[in-house]
Amino acid sequence: MRALIEGEPWAATAVWNAHAPKVFRIVARVLGPGADAEDVTQEVFLRVFSRVSG
């Protein structure tokens, strides 16, 4: 996360790779597997990445 905050170009990919599977599993448990879980997972990271600089 520190590298992401500092603007390192590789950091977003690293954060996604490290955390997206966990987020997806949690969302899929709540919503069930499928496109909705994938969409919500992407939305979570869009919000995280858009707020990093803020």
C-alpha distance matrix in Angstrom:
0.0 3.8 5.4 5.0 6.2 8.5 9.8 9.9 12.2 11.2 7.5 8.6 11.1 9.1 7.1 10.6 12.4 10.7 11.0 13.7 16.5 15.9 15.7 18.8 20.7 20.4 21.4 24.2 25.6 26.0 27.2 28.5 27.5 28.0 27.1 26.1 23.4 22.0 22.3 20.6 17.6 17.3 17.8 15.0 12.5 14.6 14.2 10.4 10.3 13.3 12.1 8.9 11.5 13.6
3.8 0.0 3.8 5.4 5.1 6.1 8.7 8.9 12.1 11.8 8.6 10.8 13.4 11.4 10.3 14.0 15.5 13.9 14.6 17.4 20.2 19.6 19.5 22.6 24.4 24.1 25.1 27.9 29.3 29.6 30.9 32.3 31.2 31.6 30.6 29.7 27.1 25.6 25.7 24.1 21.3 20.7 21.0 18.4 15.8 17.3 16.8 13.1 12.5 15.0 13.5 9.9 11.3 13.6
5.4 3.8 0.0 3.8 5.4 4.9 6.2 5.3 8.5 8.3 5.7 8.6 11.0 9.5 9.5 12.9 14.2 13.5 14.8 17.1 20.0 20.2 20.1 22.7 24.9 25.0 25.9 28.4 30.1 30.7 31.5 32.6 31.2 31.3 30.1 29.6 27.1 25.2 25.3 24.2 21.2 20.2 21.0 18.8 15.7 16.9 17.2 13.8 12.2 14.9 14.3 10.6 11.7 14.8
5.0 5.4 3.8 0.0 3.8 5.4 5.1 5.8 7.8 8.1 4.8 6.1 9.4 8.9 7.9 10.8 13.1 12.8 13.3 15.1 18.4 18.6 18.0 20.5 23.0 23.0 23.4 26.0 28.0 28.2 28.8 30.1 28.8 28.6 27.1 26.5 24.3 22.3 22.1 21.0 18.3 16.9 17.4 15.5 12.3 13.2 13.5 10.3 8.4 11.1 10.8 7.3 8.9 12.1
6.2 5.1 5.4 3.8 0.0 3.8 5.4 7.7 10.4 11.5 8.6 9.6 13.1 12.6 11.2 14.0 16.5 15.9 16.0 17.8 21.2 21.0 20.0 22.8 25.3 24.8 25.1 28.0 29.8 29.7 30.4 32.1 31.1 31.0 29.4 28.4 26.4 24.6 24.0 22.6 20.3 19.0 18.8 16.7 14.0 14.5 13.9 10.7 9.2 10.9 9.6 5.8 6.4 9.4
8.5 6.1 4.9 5.4 3.8 0.0 3.8 5.8 9.2 10.9 9.0 11.0 14.1 13.6 13.2 16.2 18.2 17.8 18.5 20.4 23.7 23.8 23.1 25.8 28.3 28.0 28.4 31.2 33.1 33.1 33.8 35.3 34.1 33.8 32.2 31.5 29.4 27.4 26.9 25.9 23.4 21.8 21.9 20.1 17.1 17.4 17.2 14.2 12.2 13.7 12.8 9.2 8.6 11.9
9.8 8.7 6.2 5.1 5.4 3.8 0.0 3.8 6.1 8.6 7.4 8.9 11.9 12.4 12.4 14.7 16.9 17.3 18.1 19.4 22.7 23.4 22.6 24.7 27.6 27.6 27.6 30.2 32.5 32.5 32.8 34.2 32.7 32.1 30.2 29.8 27.9 25.6 25.0 24.4 21.9 19.9 20.3 19.0 15.7 15.5 16.0 13.5 10.6 12.1 12.4 9.1 8.6 12.3
9.9 8.9 5.3 5.8 7.7 5.8 3.8 0.0 3.8 5.6 5.4 8.1 10.2 10.3 11.4 13.8 15.2 15.8 17.3 18.7 21.7 22.7 22.5 24.4 27.1 27.6 27.9 30.1 32.4 32.9 33.2 34.2 32.4 31.8 30.2 30.1 28.1 25.6 25.5 25.1 22.3 20.4 21.4 20.1 16.5 16.9 18.0 15.2 12.5 14.7 15.3 11.9 12.1 15.8
12.2 12.1 8.5 7.8 10.4 9.2 6.1 3.8 0.0 3.8 5.6 7.1 8.4 9.7 11.4 12.8 14.1 15.6 17.2 17.9 20.9 22.5 22.1 23.5 26.4 27.3 27.3 29.2 31.8 32.4 32.2 33.0 30.9 30.0 28.2 28.5 26.7 23.8 23.8 23.9 21.2 18.8 20.2 19.6 15.8 15.9 17.7 15.5 12.3 14.5 16.0 13.2 13.6 17.3
11.2 11.8 8.3 8.1 11.5 10.9 8.6 5.6 3.8 0.0 3.8 5.8 5.7 6.4 8.9 10.4 11.0 12.5 14.6 15.4 18.1 19.8 19.9 21.3 23.9 25.1 25.4 27.0 29.6 30.5 30.5 31.0 28.7 28.1 26.6 27.2 25.0 22.2 22.7 22.8 19.7 17.8 19.8 18.8 15.0 16.0 17.9 15.5 12.8 15.8 17.2 14.4 15.6 19.1
7.5 8.6 5.7 4.8 8.6 9.0 7.4 5.4 5.6 3.8 0.0 3.8 5.4 5.0 6.1 8.5 9.8 10.4 12.0 13.4 16.3 17.4 17.4 19.3 21.8 22.6 23.0 25.1 27.3 28.1 28.4 29.2 27.3 26.9 25.6 25.7 23.3 20.9 21.3 20.9 17.7 16.2 17.8 16.2 12.6 14.0 15.4 12.5 10.3 13.6 14.3 11.4 13.2 16.5
8.6 10.8 8.6 6.1 9.6 11.0 8.9 8.1 7.1 5.8 3.8 0.0 3.8 5.4 5.2 6.1 8.6 9.9 10.6 11.0 14.4 15.7 15.1 16.6 19.5 20.3 20.2 22.3 24.8 25.3 25.3 26.2 24.3 23.7 22.2 22.2 20.1 17.5 17.6 17.4 14.4 12.6 14.1 13.0 9.2 10.4 12.3 9.9 7.5 11.0 12.4 10.3 12.5 15.5
11.1 13.4 11.0 9.4 13.1 14.1 11.9 10.2 8.4 5.7 5.4 3.8 0.0 3.8 5.5 5.1 6.0 8.5 10.0 10.0 12.7 14.8 14.8 15.7 18.5 19.9 20.0 21.4 24.1 25.1 25.0 25.3 23.0 22.4 21.1 21.7 19.4 16.6 17.4 17.7 14.3 12.7 15.2 14.3 10.7 12.3 14.8 12.7 10.7 14.2 15.9 14.0 16.3 19.3
9.1 11.4 9.5 8.9 12.6 13.6 12.4 10.3 9.7 6.4 5.0 5.4 3.8 0.0 3.8 5.4 5.1 6.0 8.5 9.9 12.1 13.6 14.3 15.8 18.0 19.3 20.1 21.7 23.9 25.2 25.6 25.8 23.7 23.7 22.9 23.2 20.5 18.1 19.4 19.0 15.4 14.7 17.0 15.3 12.1 14.4 16.2 13.4 12.2 15.9 16.8 14.4 17.0 19.8
7.1 10.3 9.5 7.9 11.2 13.2 12.4 11.4 11.4 8.9 6.1 5.2 5.5 3.8 0.0 3.8 5.5 5.2 6.0 7.8 10.6 11.4 11.5 13.6 15.9 16.6 17.3 19.4 21.4 22.3 22.9 23.6 21.9 22.1 21.3 21.1 18.3 16.3 17.3 16.4 12.9 12.5 14.3 12.1 9.1 11.8 13.1 10.1 9.7 13.5 14.0 11.9 15.0 17.4
10.6 14.0 12.9 10.8 14.0 16.2 14.7 13.8 12.8 10.4 8.5 6.1 5.1 5.4 3.8 0.0 3.8 5.5 5.4 5.1 8.3 10.0 9.7 10.9 13.7 14.9 15.1 16.7 19.2 20.2 20.3 20.8 18.8 18.6 17.8 17.9 15.2 12.9 14.0 13.6 10.0 9.5 12.0 10.5 7.5 10.4 12.4 10.3 9.9 13.6 14.9 13.6 16.8 19.0
12.4 15.5 14.2 13.1 16.5 18.2 16.9 15.2 14.1 11.0 9.8 8.6 6.0 5.1 5.5 3.8 0.0 3.8 5.8 6.0 7.4 9.7 10.8 11.5 13.5 15.4 16.2 17.2 19.5 21.2 21.5 21.3 18.9 19.1 18.8 19.4 16.4 14.2 16.1 16.0 12.2 12.2 15.2 13.7 11.1 14.1 16.1 14.0 13.7 17.3 18.5 17.0 20.1 22.4
10.7 13.9 13.5 12.8 15.9 17.8 17.3 15.8 15.6 12.5 10.4 9.9 8.5 6.0 5.2 5.5 3.8 0.0 3.8 6.3 7.3 8.1 9.8 11.6 12.9 14.3 15.8 17.2 18.8 20.6 21.5 21.5 19.7 20.5 20.5 20.6 17.3 15.8 17.7 16.8 13.1 13.8 16.2 13.9 11.8 15.2 16.5 13.8 14.2 18.0 18.4 16.6 19.9 22.0
11.0 14.6 14.8 13.3 16.0 18.5 18.1 17.3 17.2 14.6 12.0 10.6 10.0 8.5 6.0 5.4 5.8 3.8 0.0 3.8 5.6 5.4 6.3 8.6 10.2 11.0 12.4 14.2 15.8 17.2 18.2 18.6 17.2 18.2 18.2 17.8 14.4 13.3 15.1 13.6 10.0 11.3 13.3 10.7 9.3 13.0 13.9 11.5 12.8 16.3 16.5 15.4 19.0 20.5
13.7 17.4 17.1 15.1 17.8 20.4 19.4 18.7 17.9 15.4 13.4 11.0 10.0 9.9 7.8 5.1 6.0 6.3 3.8 0.0 3.8 5.4 5.1 5.9 8.5 9.9 10.3 11.8 14.1 15.4 15.7 16.0 14.2 14.7 14.5 14.4 11.1 9.6 11.6 10.7 6.9 8.3 10.9 9.1 8.0 11.5 13.0 11.6 12.7 15.9 16.9 16.4 20.0 21.4
16.5 20.2 20.0 18.4 21.2 23.7 22.7 21.7 20.9 18.1 16.3 14.4 12.7 12.1 10.6 8.3 7.4 7.3 5.6 3.8 0.0 3.8 5.5 5.1 6.2 8.7 9.9 10.3 12.3 14.4 15.0 14.4 12.4 13.6 14.4 14.6 11.0 10.1 13.0 12.2 8.8 11.0 13.7 12.1 11.6 15.0 16.5 15.3 16.5 19.7 20.5 20.1 23.7 25.1
15.9 19.6 20.2 18.6 21.0 23.8 23.4 22.7 22.5 19.8 17.4 15.7 14.8 13.6 11.4 10.0 9.7 8.1 5.4 5.4 3.8 0.0 3.8 5.4 5.2 6.4 8.7 9.9 10.9 12.8 14.3 14.3 13.2 15.1 16.1 15.5 11.7 11.9 14.3 12.6 9.5 12.3 14.2 11.8 12.1 15.7 16.4 14.8 16.8 19.9 20.1 19.7 23.4 24.4
15.7 19.5 20.1 18.0 20.0 23.1 22.6 22.5 22.1 19.9 17.4 15.1 14.8 14.3 11.5 9.7 10.8 9.8 6.3 5.1 5.5 3.8 0.0 3.8 5.5 5.2 6.2 8.5 10.0 11.0 12.1 12.9 12.2 13.7 14.0 12.8 9.2 9.6 11.3 9.1 6.2 9.4 10.8 8.3 9.3 12.8 13.2 12.3 14.6 17.2 17.5 17.8 21.5 22.1
18.8 22.6 22.7 20.5 22.8 25.8 24.7 24.4 23.5 21.3 19.3 16.6 15.7 15.8 13.6 10.9 11.5 11.6 8.6 5.9 5.1 5.4 3.8 0.0 3.8 5.5 5.1 5.8 8.5 9.9 10.1 10.1 8.7 10.0 10.8 10.1 6.4 6.7 9.4 8.1 5.6 8.9 11.0 9.7 10.8 13.8 14.9 14.7 16.5 19.0 19.9 20.4 24.0 24.8
20.7 24.4 24.9 23.0 25.3 28.3 27.6 27.1 26.4 23.9 21.8 19.5 18.5 18.0 15.9 13.7 13.5 12.9 10.2 8.5 6.2 5.2 5.5 3.8 0.0 3.8 5.5 5.1 6.2 8.8 9.9 9.3 8.5 11.0 12.8 12.1 8.4 9.8 12.7 11.1 9.2 12.7 14.5 12.9 14.2 17.4 18.1 17.6 19.8 22.3 22.9 23.2 26.9 27.5
20.4 24.1 25.0 23.0 24.8 28.0 27.6 27.6 27.3 25.1 22.6 20.3 19.9 19.3 16.6 14.9 15.4 14.3 11.0 9.9 8.7 6.4 5.2 5.5 3.8 0.0 3.8 5.5 5.3 6.6 8.8 9.5 10.1 12.7 14.1 12.4 8.9 11.1 13.0 10.5 9.3 13.0 13.8 11.8 13.9 16.9 16.9 16.5 19.3 21.5 21.5 22.2 25.9 26.0
21.4 25.1 25.9 23.4 25.1 28.4 27.6 27.9 27.3 25.4 23.0 20.2 20.0 20.1 17.3 15.1 16.2 15.8 12.4 10.3 9.9 8.7 6.2 5.1 5.5 3.8 0.0 3.8 5.4 5.2 6.0 7.5 8.2 10.1 11.0 8.8 5.6 8.4 9.8 7.2 7.1 10.8 11.3 10.1 12.7 15.2 15.3 15.8 18.4 20.1 20.6 21.8 25.4 25.4
24.2 27.9 28.4 26.0 28.0 31.2 30.2 30.1 29.2 27.0 25.1 22.3 21.4 21.7 19.4 16.7 17.2 17.2 14.2 11.8 10.3 9.9 8.5 5.8 5.1 5.5 3.8 0.0 3.8 5.4 5.1 4.5 4.7 7.5 9.6 8.3 5.2 8.2 10.6 9.2 9.1 12.6 13.7 13.2 15.4 17.8 18.5 19.0 21.3 23.2 24.0 25.1 28.6 28.9
25.6 29.3 30.1 28.0 29.8 33.1 32.5 32.4 31.8 29.6 27.3 24.8 24.1 23.9 21.4 19.2 19.5 18.8 15.8 14.1 12.3 10.9 10.0 8.5 6.2 5.3 5.4 3.8 0.0 3.8 5.8 5.4 7.3 10.7 13.1 11.4 8.8 12.0 14.0 12.2 12.2 15.8 16.6 15.5 17.9 20.5 20.7 21.0 23.6 25.5 25.9 26.9 30.5 30.5
26.0 29.6 30.7 28.2 29.7 33.1 32.5 32.9 32.4 30.5 28.1 25.3 25.1 25.2 22.3 20.2 21.2 20.6 17.2 15.4 14.4 12.8 11.0 9.9 8.8 6.6 5.2 5.4 3.8 0.0 3.8 5.9 8.8 11.4 13.1 10.5 8.6 12.2 13.3 10.9 11.9 15.5 15.3 14.5 17.5 19.6 19.4 20.1 23.0 24.4 24.6 26.2 29.7 29.2
27.2 30.9 31.5 28.8 30.4 33.8 32.8 33.2 32.2 30.5 28.4 25.3 25.0 25.6 22.9 20.3 21.5 21.5 18.2 15.7 15.0 14.3 12.1 10.1 9.9 8.8 6.0 5.1 5.8 3.8 0.0 3.8 6.7 8.5 9.9 7.2 6.4 10.2 11.0 9.4 11.2 14.2 14.2 14.3 17.3 18.9 19.1 20.5 23.0 24.1 24.9 26.6 30.0 29.7
28.5 32.3 32.6 30.1 32.1 35.3 34.2 34.2 33.0 31.0 29.2 26.2 25.3 25.8 23.6 20.8 21.3 21.5 18.6 16.0 14.4 14.3 12.9 10.1 9.3 9.5 7.5 4.5 5.4 5.9 3.8 0.0 3.8 6.6 9.3 8.0 6.9 10.2 12.1 11.4 12.5 15.5 16.3 16.5 19.0 20.8 21.6 22.6 24.8 26.4 27.4 28.8 32.2 32.3
27.5 31.2 31.2 28.8 31.1 34.1 32.7 32.4 30.9 28.7 27.3 24.3 23.0 23.7 21.9 18.8 18.9 19.7 17.2 14.2 12.4 13.2 12.2 8.7 8.5 10.1 8.2 4.7 7.3 8.8 6.7 3.8 0.0 3.8 7.1 7.4 5.9 8.1 10.8 11.1 11.4 14.0 15.7 16.1 17.9 19.9 21.2 22.1 23.8 25.6 27.0 28.2 31.6 32.1
28.0 31.6 31.3 28.6 31.0 33.8 32.1 31.8 30.0 28.1 26.9 23.7 22.4 23.7 22.1 18.6 19.1 20.5 18.2 14.7 13.6 15.1 13.7 10.0 11.0 12.7 10.1 7.5 10.7 11.4 8.5 6.6 3.8 0.0 3.8 5.6 5.6 6.6 8.9 10.4 11.1 12.8 14.6 15.9 17.4 18.8 20.6 21.9 23.1 24.7 26.6 27.9 31.1 31.7
27.1 30.6 30.1 27.1 29.4 32.2 30.2 30.2 28.2 26.6 25.6 22.2 21.1 22.9 21.3 17.8 18.8 20.5 18.2 14.5 14.4 16.1 14.0 10.8 12.8 14.1 11.0 9.6 13.1 13.1 9.9 9.3 7.1 3.8 0.0 3.8 5.5 5.0 6.1 8.6 9.8 10.6 12.2 14.3 15.7 16.3 18.4 20.1 21.1 22.2 24.4 26.0 28.9 29.5
26.1 29.7 29.6 26.5 28.4 31.5 29.8 30.1 28.5 27.2 25.7 22.2 21.7 23.2 21.1 17.9 19.4 20.6 17.8 14.4 14.6 15.5 12.8 10.1 12.1 12.4 8.8 8.3 11.4 10.5 7.2 8.0 7.4 5.6 3.8 0.0 3.8 5.4 5.0 6.1 8.5 9.9 10.4 12.3 14.5 15.1 16.5 18.4 20.0 20.8 22.6 24.5 27.5 27.7
23.4 27.1 27.1 24.3 26.4 29.4 27.9 28.1 26.7 25.0 23.3 20.1 19.4 20.5 18.3 15.2 16.4 17.3 14.4 11.1 11.0 11.7 9.2 6.4 8.4 8.9 5.6 5.2 8.8 8.6 6.4 6.9 5.9 5.6 5.5 3.8 0.0 3.8 5.5 5.2 6.1 8.6 9.8 10.6 12.7 14.2 15.5 16.7 18.5 20.0 21.4 22.9 26.2 26.5
22.0 25.6 25.2 22.3 24.6 27.4 25.6 25.6 23.8 22.2 20.9 17.5 16.6 18.1 16.3 12.9 14.2 15.8 13.3 9.6 10.1 11.9 9.6 6.7 9.8 11.1 8.4 8.2 12.0 12.2 10.2 10.2 8.1 6.6 5.0 5.4 3.8 0.0 3.8 5.5 5.1 6.3 8.6 10.0 11.0 12.3 14.5 15.6 16.6 18.3 20.3 21.5 24.6 25.4
22.3 25.7 25.3 22.1 24.0 26.9 25.0 25.5 23.8 22.7 21.3 17.6 17.4 19.4 17.3 14.0 16.1 17.7 15.1 11.6 13.0 14.3 11.3 9.4 12.7 13.0 9.8 10.6 14.0 13.3 11.0 12.1 10.8 8.9 6.1 5.0 5.5 3.8 0.0 3.8 5.4 5.2 6.2 8.7 10.2 10.4 12.4 14.3 15.3 16.3 18.4 20.2 23.1 23.5
20.6 24.1 24.2 21.0 22.6 25.9 24.4 25.1 23.9 22.8 20.9 17.4 17.7 19.0 16.4 13.6 16.0 16.8 13.6 10.7 12.2 12.6 9.1 8.1 11.1 10.5 7.2 9.2 12.2 10.9 9.4 11.4 11.1 10.4 8.6 6.1 5.2 5.5 3.8 0.0 3.8 5.4 4.9 6.2 8.8 9.7 10.6 12.4 14.3 15.2 16.7 18.5 21.6 21.7
17.6 21.3 21.2 18.3 20.3 23.4 21.9 22.3 21.2 19.7 17.7 14.4 14.3 15.4 12.9 10.0 12.2 13.1 10.0 6.9 8.8 9.5 6.2 5.6 9.2 9.3 7.1 9.1 12.2 11.9 11.2 12.5 11.4 11.1 9.8 8.5 6.1 5.1 5.4 3.8 0.0 3.8 5.4 5.2 6.6 8.7 10.1 10.8 12.5 14.3 15.8 16.9 20.3 20.8
17.3 20.7 20.2 16.9 19.0 21.8 19.9 20.4 18.8 17.8 16.2 12.6 12.7 14.7 12.5 9.5 12.2 13.8 11.3 8.3 11.0 12.3 9.4 8.9 12.7 13.0 10.8 12.6 15.8 15.5 14.2 15.5 14.0 12.8 10.6 9.9 8.6 6.3 5.2 5.4 3.8 0.0 3.8 5.4 5.3 6.1 8.7 9.9 10.5 12.1 14.3 15.5 18.5 19.4
17.8 21.0 21.0 17.4 18.8 21.9 20.3 21.4 20.2 19.8 17.8 14.1 15.2 17.0 14.3 12.0 15.2 16.2 13.3 10.9 13.7 14.2 10.8 11.0 14.5 13.8 11.3 13.7 16.6 15.3 14.2 16.3 15.7 14.6 12.2 10.4 9.8 8.6 6.2 4.9 5.4 3.8 0.0 3.8 5.4 5.0 6.2 8.6 9.9 10.4 12.3 14.3 17.2 17.4
15.0 18.4 18.8 15.5 16.7 20.1 19.0 20.1 19.6 18.8 16.2 13.0 14.3 15.3 12.1 10.5 13.7 13.9 10.7 9.1 12.1 11.8 8.3 9.7 12.9 11.8 10.1 13.2 15.5 14.5 14.3 16.5 16.1 15.9 14.3 12.3 10.6 10.0 8.7 6.2 5.2 5.4 3.8 0.0 3.8 5.5 5.3 6.3 8.8 10.1 10.9 12.5 15.8 15.9
12.5 15.8 15.7 12.3 14.0 17.1 15.7 16.5 15.8 15.0 12.6 9.2 10.7 12.1 9.1 7.5 11.1 11.8 9.3 8.0 11.6 12.1 9.3 10.8 14.2 13.9 12.7 15.4 17.9 17.5 17.3 19.0 17.9 17.4 15.7 14.5 12.7 11.0 10.2 8.8 6.6 5.3 5.4 3.8 0.0 3.8 5.2 4.8 5.9 8.3 9.7 10.4 13.7 14.7
14.6 17.3 16.9 13.2 14.5 17.4 15.5 16.9 15.9 16.0 14.0 10.4 12.3 14.4 11.8 10.4 14.1 15.2 13.0 11.5 15.0 15.7 12.8 13.8 17.4 16.9 15.2 17.8 20.5 19.6 18.9 20.8 19.9 18.8 16.3 15.1 14.2 12.3 10.4 9.7 8.7 6.1 5.0 5.5 3.8 0.0 3.8 5.5 5.3 6.0 8.6 10.1 12.7 13.5
14.2 16.8 17.2 13.5 13.9 17.2 16.0 18.0 17.7 17.9 15.4 12.3 14.8 16.2 13.1 12.4 16.1 16.5 13.9 13.0 16.5 16.4 13.2 14.9 18.1 16.9 15.3 18.5 20.7 19.4 19.1 21.6 21.2 20.6 18.4 16.5 15.5 14.5 12.4 10.6 10.1 8.7 6.2 5.3 5.2 3.8 0.0 3.8 5.5 5.1 6.2 8.7 11.3 11.2
10.4 13.1 13.8 10.3 10.7 14.2 13.5 15.2 15.5 15.5 12.5 9.9 12.7 13.4 10.1 10.3 14.0 13.8 11.5 11.6 15.3 14.8 12.3 14.7 17.6 16.5 15.8 19.0 21.0 20.1 20.5 22.6 22.1 21.9 20.1 18.4 16.7 15.6 14.3 12.4 10.8 9.9 8.6 6.3 4.8 5.5 3.8 0.0 3.8 5.5 5.3 6.2 9.7 10.2
10.3 12.5 12.2 8.4 9.2 12.2 10.6 12.5 12.3 12.8 10.3 7.5 10.7 12.2 9.7 9.9 13.7 14.2 12.8 12.7 16.5 16.8 14.6 16.5 19.8 19.3 18.4 21.3 23.6 23.0 23.0 24.8 23.8 23.1 21.1 20.0 18.5 16.6 15.3 14.3 12.5 10.5 9.9 8.8 5.9 5.3 5.5 3.8 0.0 3.8 5.5 5.3 8.1 9.8
13.3 15.0 14.9 11.1 10.9 13.7 12.1 14.7 14.5 15.8 13.6 11.0 14.2 15.9 13.5 13.6 17.3 18.0 16.3 15.9 19.7 19.9 17.2 19.0 22.3 21.5 20.1 23.2 25.5 24.4 24.1 26.4 25.6 24.7 22.2 20.8 20.0 18.3 16.3 15.2 14.3 12.1 10.4 10.1 8.3 6.0 5.1 5.5 3.8 0.0 3.8 5.8 7.2 8.0
12.1 13.5 14.3 10.8 9.6 12.8 12.4 15.3 16.0 17.2 14.3 12.4 15.9 16.8 14.0 14.9 18.5 18.4 16.5 16.9 20.5 20.1 17.5 19.9 22.9 21.5 20.6 24.0 25.9 24.6 24.9 27.4 27.0 26.6 24.4 22.6 21.4 20.3 18.4 16.7 15.8 14.3 12.3 10.9 9.7 8.6 6.2 5.3 5.5 3.8 0.0 3.8 5.6 5.1
8.9 9.9 10.6 7.3 5.8 9.2 9.1 11.9 13.2 14.4 11.4 10.3 14.0 14.4 11.9 13.6 17.0 16.6 15.4 16.4 20.1 19.7 17.8 20.4 23.2 22.2 21.8 25.1 26.9 26.2 26.6 28.8 28.2 27.9 26.0 24.5 22.9 21.5 20.2 18.5 16.9 15.5 14.3 12.5 10.4 10.1 8.7 6.2 5.3 5.8 3.8 0.0 3.8 5.5
11.5 11.3 11.7 8.9 6.4 8.6 8.6 12.1 13.6 15.6 13.2 12.5 16.3 17.0 15.0 16.8 20.1 19.9 19.0 20.0 23.7 23.4 21.5 24.0 26.9 25.9 25.4 28.6 30.5 29.7 30.0 32.2 31.6 31.1 28.9 27.5 26.2 24.6 23.1 21.6 20.3 18.5 17.2 15.8 13.7 12.7 11.3 9.7 8.1 7.2 5.6 3.8 0.0 3.8
13.6 13.6 14.8 12.1 9.4 11.9 12.3 15.8 17.3 19.1 16.5 15.5 19.3 19.8 17.4 19.0 22.4 22.0 20.5 21.4 25.1 24.4 22.1 24.8 27.5 26.0 25.4 28.9 30.5 29.2 29.7 32.3 32.1 31.7 29.5 27.7 26.5 25.4 23.5 21.7 20.8 19.4 17.4 15.9 14.7 13.5 11.2 10.2 9.8 8.0 5.1 5.5 3.8 0.0
